[in-house]
Amino acid sequence: MAGHSKWANIRHRKERQDKKKGKIWSKCSKAIMVAARAGGGDPETNLALRYAIDEAKYANMPKDTIKRAIEKGSGEAGGAEFQTIVYEGYGPGGTALIIDALTDNNTRTVGEVRSIFKKAGGSMGNAGTVAFMFTTKGQIFIDANTYGEEQVMEAALEAGAEDIQSPEGEGDDQGAWTIVTEPTEFQSVKDAIEAAGIEIVEAEITRIPENTVEVGGDDVRKVMNLIDALEDNDDVQKVYSNADFDSEELAKLG
């Protein structure tokens, strides 16, 4: 095994997502519209909308597009009723996956997700099949090539971060600092870090696996293809996995 790096896994995921910007922006728009419709168009009073807007910004979604999504969601009446659905299952190599979806037709979406699992050699499970393997946390990433340990530690600890994980990069690419928070403290920690003059690469409320499963060989391709197929589905918003991919095998995928 050539070695596993969480930062390599994250960076590879981001690079693959960057190639699908149009689809990512469409998902961000849907999340913004649903949040604005449910709680109003003011992110200062609608935390779900604020999260959705921030994630759109991290995806480099244009401000005008974000604004239009807010306006559409705030003014929409009588449109499709979207609901949040969580699906769970197992992928190749014994990996566990959780899928967050926004759908106006659960029968359609669950059928499509089940088919994707089956084609990839995985299996879809019932509610609770793998959820116990994950914990919901806030996660904030800071470029370690730009910000040093003292600056990051001081800002994050003063803000009330639960954990600060050191970067795993090497050479010219030091990777990223990972700041972990309780979901209830996520926004205040994020705001405090930005107020300290530190630029955030990415931040979100996410599902973090309690333990990871090392994935190597041909299973890397199989699991990545499964994740890609799930993310390509229009109703799927996010895919979480406990897979810890072999860094060299990831590099081969390009």
C-alpha positions in Angstrom: 0.0 0.0 0.0 1.5 3.3 -1.1 0.1 5.3 1.7 -3.2 7.1 2.5 -3.6 10.9 2.9 -6.9 12.5 3.9 -5.8 15.7 2.1 -5.0 13.8 -1.1 -8.5 12.3 -0.8 -10.1 15.7 -0.3 -8.1 17.4 -3.1 -8.9 14.6 -5.6 -12.6 14.9 -4.8 -12.5 18.7 -5.3 -10.7 18.3 -8.6 -13.3 15.8 -9.9 -16.1 18.1 -8.7 -14.5 21.1 -10.5 -14.9 19.2 -13.8 -18.6 19.1 -13.1 -19.1 22.8 -12.2 -22.4 23.1 -14.1 -24.0 20.2 -12.2 -22.5 21.4 -8.9 -23.9 24.9 -9.4 -27.3 23.4 -10.3 -27.3 21.5 -7.0 -26.2 24.6 -5.1 -29.1 26.6 -6.7 -31.6 23.9 -5.7 -30.4 24.0 -2.1 -30.5 27.8 -2.0 -34.0 27.9 -3.5 -35.3 25.2 -1.1 -33.8 27.0 1.9 -35.1 30.4 0.8 -38.6 29.1 0.2 -38.7 27.4 3.6 -37.2 30.2 5.8 -37.1 33.4 3.7 -34.5 35.1 1.6 -32.4 36.7 4.4 -29.3 34.7 5.3 -28.9 36.6 8.5 -32.1 35.1 9.9 -32.2 31.9 7.8 -29.2 29.7 8.8 -29.9 27.0 6.3 -29.8 29.6 3.5 -26.6 31.0 4.9 -25.0 27.5 4.7 -26.3 27.0 1.2 -24.9 30.3 0.0 -21.5 29.7 1.6 -21.2 26.3 -0.1 -22.2 27.9 -3.4 -19.4 30.5 -2.9 -16.8 27.7 -2.1 -17.9 26.1 -5.4 -17.1 29.4 -7.1 -20.7 30.0 -8.1 -21.2 33.5 -9.5 -22.8 36.1 -7.2 -25.5 36.9 -9.7 -26.5 33.2 -10.0 -26.7 33.0 -6.2 -28.8 36.1 -6.1 -31.2 34.8 -8.7 -31.6 31.5 -6.8 -32.4 33.4 -3.6 -35.0 35.5 -5.4 -36.5 32.5 -7.2 -36.8 30.6 -3.9 -38.2 33.5 -2.0 -40.8 34.4 -4.6 -41.7 30.8 -5.6 -45.3 29.8 -4.9 -47.0 26.6 -5.8 -43.8 25.0 -7.3 -42.5 21.5 -6.7 -42.3 20.4 -3.1 -38.8 19.1 -2.3 -38.0 16.9 0.6 -34.7 15.9 2.1 -34.1 12.2 2.0 -31.1 10.2 3.3 -30.1 7.0 1.6 -27.5 4.5 2.9 -25.6 1.6 1.4 -22.4 -0.3 0.9 -20.0 0.0 -2.0 -17.1 -2.1 -3.2 -14.4 -3.0 -0.7 -16.8 -2.9 2.2 -17.1 0.9 2.0 -20.1 2.6 3.6 -21.9 5.5 1.9 -24.6 8.0 3.0 -26.4 10.1 0.3 -28.3 13.3 1.0 -30.9 14.1 -1.6 -33.4 16.8 -2.4 -36.3 15.3 -4.4 -39.8 16.0 -5.4 -40.4 12.3 -6.1 -38.9 9.8 -3.7 -40.1 6.8 -5.6 -38.1 7.9 -8.7 -35.0 8.9 -6.7 -34.8 5.8 -4.6 -35.1 3.6 -7.7 -32.3 5.5 -9.4 -30.0 5.4 -6.4 -30.7 1.7 -5.9 -29.8 1.0 -9.6 -26.6 3.0 -9.3 -25.5 0.9 -6.3 -26.4 -2.3 -8.0 -24.5 -1.5 -11.2 -21.4 -0.6 -9.2 -21.4 -3.9 -7.3 -22.7 -2.3 -4.1 -26.0 -2.6 -2.2 -28.5 -0.1 -0.9 -29.6 -0.6 2.7 -32.4 0.5 5.0 -32.3 3.6 7.2 -29.7 3.1 9.9 -27.6 0.6 7.9 -24.4 2.7 8.1 -25.5 6.0 9.7 -24.1 4.8 13.1 -20.7 4.8 11.5 -20.7 8.6 10.9 -20.9 11.6 13.2 -22.2 15.0 12.0 -19.6 17.7 12.5 -18.5 21.1 11.1 -15.3 21.0 9.1 -13.2 23.9 8.0 -10.2 23.7 5.7 -7.3 26.3 5.7 -4.4 26.3 3.2 -1.3 25.2 5.1 0.9 26.7 2.4 -0.4 30.2 3.4 -1.1 30.0 7.1 1.3 28.6 9.8 0.6 26.6 12.9 0.6 29.5 15.4 -1.8 31.7 13.5 -4.3 28.8 12.8 -4.1 27.4 16.3 -4.6 30.7 18.0 -7.6 31.7 15.8 -9.3 28.2 16.0 -8.8 27.6 19.7 -10.0 31.1 20.7 -13.1 30.5 18.5 -14.0 27.3 20.3 -12.9 24.6 17.8 -13.3 21.1 19.0 -10.2 19.7 17.2 -7.4 21.0 14.9 -5.8 18.4 12.6 -2.3 19.0 11.2 -1.8 19.1 7.4 -0.6 15.9 5.7 1.0 17.4 2.6 4.7 17.2 1.6 7.2 19.4 -0.2 5.7 22.4 -2.0 2.1 21.3 -1.2 1.7 21.2 2.6 -2.0 20.4 2.3 -4.6 21.9 4.6 -5.3 22.5 8.3 -8.6 20.8 9.2 -10.7 22.5 11.9 -13.5 20.3 13.4 -16.4 21.8 15.3 -19.7 20.8 16.8 -22.5 21.6 14.4 -23.9 24.2 16.8 -20.5 26.0 16.9 -19.7 25.7 13.2 -20.9 29.2 12.1 -19.4 31.1 15.1 -16.0 29.3 14.7 -16.0 30.0 10.9 -16.9 33.7 11.4 -14.2 34.1 14.0 -11.5 32.5 11.8 -12.5 34.8 8.9 -12.5 37.8 11.3 -8.9 36.9 12.2 -8.0 37.5 8.5 -7.7 33.8 7.6 -9.1 32.8 4.3 -11.1 29.5 4.3 -10.6 27.1 1.4 -13.8 25.2 2.2 -16.3 24.7 5.1 -19.4 22.7 5.6 -21.5 20.7 8.0 -20.6 17.1 7.0 -20.7 13.5 8.1 -17.3 12.3 9.3 -16.7 8.5 9.6 -15.8 7.2 13.0 -13.4 4.8 11.3 -12.2 4.6 7.7 -11.8 1.7 5.3 -8.5 1.5 3.4 -9.2 1.2 -0.3 -6.6 0.1 -2.8 -6.1 -1.6 -6.1 -9.0 -1.8 -8.5 -11.5 -1.0 -5.7 -10.3 2.6 -5.9 -11.7 3.0 -9.4 -14.9 1.1 -8.5 -15.7 3.2 -5.5 -14.8 6.4 -7.2 -17.1 5.4 -10.1 -19.9 4.7 -7.7 -19.5 8.1 -6.0 -19.3 9.9 -9.4 -22.5 8.1 -10.6 -24.3 9.1 -7.4 -23.1 12.7 -7.6 -24.2 12.9 -11.2 -27.8 12.2 -10.2 -29.8 15.4 -10.3 -31.5 14.7 -7.0 -28.4 13.8 -5.0 -26.9 16.7 -3.1 -24.0 15.1 -1.3 -22.3 11.8 -0.9 -20.3 10.8 2.2 -18.0 7.8 2.4 -15.7 6.1 4.9 -13.3 5.2 2.1 -9.7 6.1 2.6 -8.2 5.9 -0.9 -4.6 4.8 -1.6 -2.9 8.1 -2.8 -1.0 6.5 -5.7 -4.1 4.7 -7.0 -5.9 8.0 -6.8 -3.2 9.7 -8.8 -3.5 7.1 -11.5 -7.1 8.0 -12.0 -6.0 11.5 -12.8 
